[in-house]
């Protein structure tokens, strides 16, 4: 049976440690990681993004 996504969100952090902490909190709230971590590059900094989903029951 195919799972259907009911909610989508993303978290952004300034470093991998912060992303890990935010991810753990999100997982504890029922979110699941979706895809790989993306790394964004701006002229003044690098940031890390992880997509999150909640599936229908």
PDB file of N, CA, C and O in Angstrom:
ATOM      1  N   UNK A   1       0.837  -1.189   0.000  1.00  0.00           N
ATOM      2  CA  UNK A   1       0.000   0.000   0.000  1.00  0.00           C
ATOM      3  C   UNK A   1       0.881   1.252   0.000  1.00  0.00           C
ATOM      4  O   UNK A   1       1.874   1.319   0.724  1.00  0.00           O
ATOM      5  N   UNK A   2       0.519   2.215  -0.795  1.00  0.00           N
ATOM      6  CA  UNK A   2       1.271   3.452  -0.926  1.00  0.00           C
ATOM      7  C   UNK A   2       0.950   4.400   0.226  1.00  0.00           C
ATOM      8  O   UNK A   2      -0.217   4.616   0.551  1.00  0.00           O
ATOM      9  N   UNK A   3       1.993   4.965   0.842  1.00  0.00           N
ATOM     10  CA  UNK A   3       1.784   5.966   1.889  1.00  0.00           C
ATOM     11  C   UNK A   3       1.552   7.317   1.227  1.00  0.00           C
ATOM     12  O   UNK A   3       2.205   7.657   0.240  1.00  0.00           O
ATOM     13  N   UNK A   4       0.623   8.077   1.775  1.00  0.00           N
ATOM     14  CA  UNK A   4       0.338   9.411   1.255  1.00  0.00           C
ATOM     15  C   UNK A   4       0.811  10.455   2.261  1.00  0.00           C
ATOM     16  O   UNK A   4       0.559  10.341   3.461  1.00  0.00           O
ATOM     17  N   UNK A   5       1.490  11.457   1.757  1.00  0.00           N
ATOM     18  CA  UNK A   5       1.986  12.535   2.607  1.00  0.00           C
ATOM     19  C   UNK A   5       0.817  13.447   2.976  1.00  0.00           C
ATOM     20  O   UNK A   5       0.064  13.892   2.109  1.00  0.00           O
ATOM     21  N   UNK A   6       0.675  13.720   4.289  1.00  0.00           N
ATOM     22  CA  UNK A   6      -0.385  14.639   4.717  1.00  0.00           C
ATOM     23  C   UNK A   6       0.173  16.002   5.122  1.00  0.00           C
ATOM     24  O   UNK A   6      -0.543  17.002   5.070  1.00  0.00           O
ATOM     25  N   UNK A   7       1.446  16.052   5.524  1.00  0.00           N
ATOM     26  CA  UNK A   7       2.083  17.327   5.875  1.00  0.00           C
ATOM     27  C   UNK A   7       3.525  17.312   5.396  1.00  0.00           C
ATOM     28  O   UNK A   7       4.170  16.265   5.351  1.00  0.00           O
ATOM     29  N   UNK A   8       4.023  18.498   5.036  1.00  0.00           N
ATOM     30  CA  UNK A   8       5.398  18.655   4.572  1.00  0.00           C
ATOM     31  C   UNK A   8       5.982  19.879   5.260  1.00  0.00           C
ATOM     32  O   UNK A   8       5.298  20.884   5.456  1.00  0.00           O
ATOM     33  N   UNK A   9       7.238  19.782   5.619  1.00  0.00           N
ATOM     34  CA  UNK A   9       7.919  20.895   6.266  1.00  0.00           C
ATOM     35  C   UNK A   9       9.403  20.757   5.977  1.00  0.00           C
ATOM     36  O   UNK A   9       9.837  19.738   5.440  1.00  0.00           O
ATOM     37  N   UNK A  10      10.168  21.746   6.318  1.00  0.00           N
ATOM     38  CA  UNK A  10      11.621  21.671   6.187  1.00  0.00           C
ATOM     39  C   UNK A  10      12.241  22.448   7.338  1.00  0.00           C
ATOM     40  O   UNK A  10      11.689  23.442   7.811  1.00  0.00           O
ATOM     41  N   UNK A  11      13.385  21.979   7.771  1.00  0.00           N
ATOM     42  CA  UNK A  11      14.116  22.708   8.803  1.00  0.00           C
ATOM     43  C   UNK A  11      15.451  23.150   8.232  1.00  0.00           C
ATOM     44  O   UNK A  11      16.054  22.462   7.409  1.00  0.00           O
ATOM     45  N   UNK A  12      15.902  24.312   8.685  1.00  0.00           N
ATOM     46  CA  UNK A  12      17.161  24.885   8.209  1.00  0.00           C
ATOM     47  C   UNK A  12      18.025  25.188   9.421  1.00  0.00           C
ATOM     48  O   UNK A  12      17.533  25.687  10.433  1.00  0.00           O
ATOM     49  N   UNK A  13      19.311  24.886   9.318  1.00  0.00           N
ATOM     50  CA  UNK A  13      20.231  25.111  10.430  1.00  0.00           C
ATOM     51  C   UNK A  13      21.546  25.678   9.900  1.00  0.00           C
ATOM     52  O   UNK A  13      21.860  25.569   8.715  1.00  0.00           O
ATOM     53  N   UNK A  14      22.297  26.282  10.804  1.00  0.00           N
ATOM     54  CA  UNK A  14      23.576  26.883  10.431  1.00  0.00           C
ATOM     55  C   UNK A  14      24.735  25.900  10.428  1.00  0.00           C
ATOM     56  O   UNK A  14      25.777  26.175   9.831  1.00  0.00           O
ATOM     57  N   UNK A  15      24.568  24.750  11.090  1.00  0.00           N
ATOM     58  CA  UNK A  15      25.639  23.750  11.101  1.00  0.00           C
ATOM     59  C   UNK A  15      25.034  22.364  11.333  1.00  0.00           C
ATOM     60  O   UNK A  15      23.885  22.254  11.763  1.00  0.00           O
ATOM     61  N   UNK A  16      25.797  21.313  11.052  1.00  0.00           N
ATOM     62  CA  UNK A  16      25.266  19.951  11.184  1.00  0.00           C
ATOM     63  C   UNK A  16      24.807  19.600  12.598  1.00  0.00           C
ATOM     64  O   UNK A  16      23.836  18.862  12.763  1.00  0.00           O
ATOM     65  N   UNK A  17      25.485  20.111  13.609  1.00  0.00           N
ATOM     66  CA  UNK A  17      25.100  19.814  14.990  1.00  0.00           C
ATOM     67  C   UNK A  17      23.728  20.398  15.305  1.00  0.00           C
ATOM     68  O   UNK A  17      22.891  19.737  15.918  1.00  0.00           O
ATOM     69  N   UNK A  18      23.506  21.625  14.889  1.00  0.00           N
ATOM     70  CA  UNK A  18      22.199  22.261  15.098  1.00  0.00           C
ATOM     71  C   UNK A  18      21.113  21.512  14.324  1.00  0.00           C
ATOM     72  O   UNK A  18      20.018  21.299  14.844  1.00  0.00           O
ATOM     73  N   UNK A  19      21.411  21.111  13.085  1.00  0.00           N
ATOM     74  CA  UNK A  19      20.442  20.363  12.287  1.00  0.00           C
ATOM     75  C   UNK A  19      20.088  19.051  12.971  1.00  0.00           C
ATOM     76  O   UNK A  19      18.919  18.668  13.010  1.00  0.00           O
ATOM     77  N   UNK A  20      21.078  18.367  13.506  1.00  0.00           N
ATOM     78  CA  UNK A  20      20.838  17.100  14.196  1.00  0.00           C
ATOM     79  C   UNK A  20      19.906  17.293  15.390  1.00  0.00           C
ATOM     80  O   UNK A  20      19.000  16.490  15.609  1.00  0.00           O
ATOM     81  N   UNK A  21      20.124  18.338  16.147  1.00  0.00           N
ATOM     82  CA  UNK A  21      19.283  18.628  17.311  1.00  0.00           C
ATOM     83  C   UNK A  21      17.848  18.944  16.884  1.00  0.00           C
ATOM     84  O   UNK A  21      16.894  18.448  17.484  1.00  0.00           O
ATOM     85  N   UNK A  22      17.701  19.763  15.856  1.00  0.00           N
ATOM     86  CA  UNK A  22      16.368  20.095  15.357  1.00  0.00           C
ATOM     87  C   UNK A  22      15.672  18.871  14.774  1.00  0.00           C
ATOM     88  O   UNK A  22      14.464  18.702  14.940  1.00  0.00           O
ATOM     89  N   UNK A  23      16.429  18.024  14.093  1.00  0.00           N
ATOM     90  CA  UNK A  23      15.866  16.796  13.524  1.00  0.00           C
ATOM     91  C   UNK A  23      15.349  15.873  14.624  1.00  0.00           C
ATOM     92  O   UNK A  23      14.262  15.310  14.498  1.00  0.00           O
ATOM     93  N   UNK A  24      16.112  15.717  15.690  1.00  0.00           N
ATOM     94  CA  UNK A  24      15.687  14.846  16.784  1.00  0.00           C
ATOM     95  C   UNK A  24      14.389  15.344  17.400  1.00  0.00           C
ATOM     96  O   UNK A  24      13.496  14.554  17.703  1.00  0.00           O
ATOM     97  N   UNK A  25      14.285  16.657  17.585  1.00  0.00           N
ATOM     98  CA  UNK A  25      13.052  17.230  18.132  1.00  0.00           C
ATOM     99  C   UNK A  25      11.878  16.984  17.184  1.00  0.00           C
ATOM    100  O   UNK A  25      10.779  16.656  17.633  1.00  0.00           O
ATOM    101  N   UNK A  26      12.099  17.137  15.889  1.00  0.00           N
ATOM    102  CA  UNK A  26      11.036  16.915  14.903  1.00  0.00           C
ATOM    103  C   UNK A  26      10.600  15.452  14.873  1.00  0.00           C
ATOM    104  O   UNK A  26       9.406  15.160  14.804  1.00  0.00           O
ATOM    105  N   UNK A  27      11.555  14.540  14.924  1.00  0.00           N
ATOM    106  CA  UNK A  27      11.239  13.105  14.938  1.00  0.00           C
ATOM    107  C   UNK A  27      10.405  12.769  16.171  1.00  0.00           C
ATOM    108  O   UNK A  27       9.466  11.976  16.092  1.00  0.00           O
ATOM    109  N   UNK A  28      10.744  13.368  17.300  1.00  0.00           N
ATOM    110  CA  UNK A  28       9.976  13.143  18.530  1.00  0.00           C
ATOM    111  C   UNK A  28       8.536  13.641  18.403  1.00  0.00           C
ATOM    112  O   UNK A  28       7.656  13.184  19.134  1.00  0.00           O
ATOM    113  N   UNK A  29       8.291  14.577  17.476  1.00  0.00           N
ATOM    114  CA  UNK A  29       6.943  15.105  17.237  1.00  0.00           C
ATOM    115  C   UNK A  29       6.231  14.368  16.101  1.00  0.00           C
ATOM    116  O   UNK A  29       5.147  14.778  15.684  1.00  0.00           O
ATOM    117  N   UNK A  30       6.829  13.288  15.599  1.00  0.00           N
ATOM    118  CA  UNK A  30       6.166  12.483  14.580  1.00  0.00           C
ATOM    119  C   UNK A  30       6.576  12.750  13.148  1.00  0.00           C
ATOM    120  O   UNK A  30       6.027  12.135  12.234  1.00  0.00           O
ATOM    121  N   UNK A  31       7.523  13.649  12.922  1.00  0.00           N
ATOM    122  CA  UNK A  31       8.005  13.920  11.569  1.00  0.00           C
ATOM    123  C   UNK A  31       9.000  12.849  11.145  1.00  0.00           C
ATOM    124  O   UNK A  31       9.671  12.243  11.980  1.00  0.00           O
ATOM    125  N   UNK A  32       9.086  12.623   9.838  1.00  0.00           N
ATOM    126  CA  UNK A  32      10.059  11.685   9.281  1.00  0.00           C
ATOM    127  C   UNK A  32      10.896  12.410   8.233  1.00  0.00           C
ATOM    128  O   UNK A  32      10.359  13.196   7.452  1.00  0.00           O
ATOM    129  N   UNK A  33      12.208  12.155   8.204  1.00  0.00           N
ATOM    130  CA  UNK A  33      13.048  12.768   7.173  1.00  0.00           C
ATOM    131  C   UNK A  33      12.597  12.306   5.789  1.00  0.00           C
ATOM    132  O   UNK A  33      12.167  11.166   5.612  1.00  0.00           O
ATOM    133  N   UNK A  34      12.700  13.203   4.817  1.00  0.00           N
ATOM    134  CA  UNK A  34      12.323  12.894   3.443  1.00  0.00           C
ATOM    135  C   UNK A  34      13.471  13.334   2.541  1.00  0.00           C
ATOM    136  O   UNK A  34      13.760  14.526   2.426  1.00  0.00           O
ATOM    137  N   UNK A  35      14.113  12.380   1.913  1.00  0.00           N
ATOM    138  CA  UNK A  35      15.239  12.711   1.044  1.00  0.00           C
ATOM    139  C   UNK A  35      16.510  12.963   1.832  1.00  0.00           C
ATOM    140  O   UNK A  35      16.612  12.632   3.013  1.00  0.00           O
ATOM    141  N   UNK A  36      17.457  13.547   1.157  1.00  0.00           N
ATOM    142  CA  UNK A  36      18.780  13.800   1.742  1.00  0.00           C
ATOM    143  C   UNK A  36      18.884  15.227   2.262  1.00  0.00           C
ATOM    144  O   UNK A  36      18.061  16.085   1.943  1.00  0.00           O
ATOM    145  N   UNK A  37      19.896  15.456   3.056  1.00  0.00           N
ATOM    146  CA  UNK A  37      20.193  16.802   3.532  1.00  0.00           C
ATOM    147  C   UNK A  37      20.711  17.625   2.357  1.00  0.00           C
ATOM    148  O   UNK A  37      21.558  17.166   1.590  1.00  0.00           O
ATOM    149  N   UNK A  38      20.197  18.836   2.227  1.00  0.00           N
ATOM    150  CA  UNK A  38      20.671  19.762   1.200  1.00  0.00           C
ATOM    151  C   UNK A  38      21.574  20.795   1.862  1.00  0.00           C
ATOM    152  O   UNK A  38      21.336  21.212   2.995  1.00  0.00           O
ATOM    153  N   UNK A  39      22.593  21.192   1.151  1.00  0.00           N
ATOM    154  CA  UNK A  39      23.514  22.211   1.655  1.00  0.00           C
ATOM    155  C   UNK A  39      23.382  23.434   0.761  1.00  0.00           C
ATOM    156  O   UNK A  39      23.603  23.364  -0.448  1.00  0.00           O
ATOM    157  N   UNK A  40      23.020  24.549   1.371  1.00  0.00           N
ATOM    158  CA  UNK A  40      22.888  25.806   0.639  1.00  0.00           C
ATOM    159  C   UNK A  40      24.106  26.676   0.886  1.00  0.00           C
ATOM    160  O   UNK A  40      24.687  26.666   1.971  1.00  0.00           O
ATOM    161  N   UNK A  41      24.476  27.417  -0.122  1.00  0.00           N
ATOM    162  CA  UNK A  41      25.651  28.282  -0.001  1.00  0.00           C
ATOM    163  C   UNK A  41      25.257  29.706  -0.378  1.00  0.00           C
ATOM    164  O   UNK A  41      24.789  29.964  -1.487  1.00  0.00           O
ATOM    165  N   UNK A  42      25.452  30.605   0.547  1.00  0.00           N
ATOM    166  CA  UNK A  42      25.269  32.031   0.306  1.00  0.00           C
ATOM    167  C   UNK A  42      26.644  32.686   0.355  1.00  0.00           C
ATOM    168  O   UNK A  42      27.588  32.075   0.856  1.00  0.00           O
ATOM    169  N   UNK A  43      26.783  33.891  -0.143  1.00  0.00           N
ATOM    170  CA  UNK A  43      28.104  34.530  -0.107  1.00  0.00           C
ATOM    171  C   UNK A  43      28.707  34.613   1.299  1.00  0.00           C
ATOM    172  O   UNK A  43      29.925  34.541   1.462  1.00  0.00           O
ATOM    173  N   UNK A  44      27.852  34.764   2.304  1.00  0.00           N
ATOM    174  CA  UNK A  44      28.377  34.956   3.657  1.00  0.00           C
ATOM    175  C   UNK A  44      28.302  33.724   4.553  1.00  0.00           C
ATOM    176  O   UNK A  44      28.861  33.732   5.650  1.00  0.00           O
ATOM    177  N   UNK A  45      27.608  32.641   4.099  1.00  0.00           N
ATOM    178  CA  UNK A  45      27.500  31.478   4.980  1.00  0.00           C
ATOM    179  C   UNK A  45      26.997  30.245   4.239  1.00  0.00           C
ATOM    180  O   UNK A  45      26.551  30.315   3.094  1.00  0.00           O
ATOM    181  N   UNK A  46      27.085  29.124   4.929  1.00  0.00           N
ATOM    182  CA  UNK A  46      26.560  27.844   4.458  1.00  0.00           C
ATOM    183  C   UNK A  46      25.433  27.455   5.405  1.00  0.00           C
ATOM    184  O   UNK A  46      25.519  27.718   6.605  1.00  0.00           O
ATOM    185  N   UNK A  47      24.381  26.833   4.887  1.00  0.00           N
ATOM    186  CA  UNK A  47      23.310  26.342   5.749  1.00  0.00           C
ATOM    187  C   UNK A  47      22.884  24.953   5.298  1.00  0.00           C
ATOM    188  O   UNK A  47      23.159  24.540   4.171  1.00  0.00           O
ATOM    189  N   UNK A  48      22.212  24.242   6.190  1.00  0.00           N
ATOM    190  CA  UNK A  48      21.818  22.848   5.984  1.00  0.00           C
ATOM    191  C   UNK A  48      20.299  22.746   6.090  1.00  0.00           C
ATOM    192  O   UNK A  48      19.693  23.324   6.992  1.00  0.00           O
ATOM    193  N   UNK A  49      19.688  22.008   5.160  1.00  0.00           N
ATOM    194  CA  UNK A  49      18.228  21.892   5.118  1.00  0.00           C
ATOM    195  C   UNK A  49      17.841  20.422   5.022  1.00  0.00           C
ATOM    196  O   UNK A  49      18.458  19.655   4.282  1.00  0.00           O
ATOM    197  N   UNK A  50      16.810  20.035   5.779  1.00  0.00           N
ATOM    198  CA  UNK A  50      16.263  18.683   5.703  1.00  0.00           C
ATOM    199  C   UNK A  50      14.753  18.782   5.548  1.00  0.00           C
ATOM    200  O   UNK A  50      14.081  19.441   6.341  1.00  0.00           O
ATOM    201  N   UNK A  51      14.224  18.123   4.522  1.00  0.00           N
ATOM    202  CA  UNK A  51      12.775  18.050   4.330  1.00  0.00           C
ATOM    203  C   UNK A  51      12.200  17.026   5.302  1.00  0.00           C
ATOM    204  O   UNK A  51      12.842  16.029   5.633  1.00  0.00           O
ATOM    205  N   UNK A  52      10.976  17.294   5.750  1.00  0.00           N
ATOM    206  CA  UNK A  52      10.283  16.422   6.695  1.00  0.00           C
ATOM    207  C   UNK A  52       8.865  16.176   6.206  1.00  0.00           C
ATOM    208  O   UNK A  52       8.266  17.043   5.570  1.00  0.00           O
ATOM    209  N   UNK A  53       8.332  15.010   6.495  1.00  0.00           N
ATOM    210  CA  UNK A  53       6.952  14.693   6.133  1.00  0.00           C
ATOM    211  C   UNK A  53       6.257  13.976   7.279  1.00  0.00           C
ATOM    212  O   UNK A  53       6.887  13.366   8.143  1.00  0.00           O
ATOM    213  N   UNK A  54       4.934  14.074   7.252  1.00  0.00           N
ATOM    214  CA  UNK A  54       4.075  13.229   8.079  1.00  0.00           C
ATOM    215  C   UNK A  54       3.152  12.523   7.106  1.00  0.00           C
ATOM    216  O   UNK A  54       2.592  13.146   6.203  1.00  0.00           O
ATOM    217  N   UNK A  55       2.996  11.222   7.291  1.00  0.00           N
ATOM    218  CA  UNK A  55       2.162  10.421   6.408  1.00  0.00           C
ATOM    219  C   UNK A  55       0.773  10.238   7.004  1.00  0.00           C
ATOM    220  O   UNK A  55       0.595  10.287   8.221  1.00  0.00           O
ATOM    221  N   UNK A  56      -0.214  10.025   6.129  1.00  0.00           N
ATOM    222  CA  UNK A  56      -1.555   9.682   6.589  1.00  0.00           C
ATOM    223  C   UNK A  56      -1.503   8.338   7.301  1.00  0.00           C
ATOM    224  O   UNK A  56      -0.682   7.482   6.970  1.00  0.00           O
ATOM    225  N   UNK A  57      -2.371   8.160   8.264  1.00  0.00           N
ATOM    226  CA  UNK A  57      -2.427   6.887   8.997  1.00  0.00           C
ATOM    227  C   UNK A  57      -3.043   5.797   8.160  1.00  0.00           C
ATOM    228  O   UNK A  57      -3.169   4.662   8.619  1.00  0.00           O
TER     229      UNK A  57
END
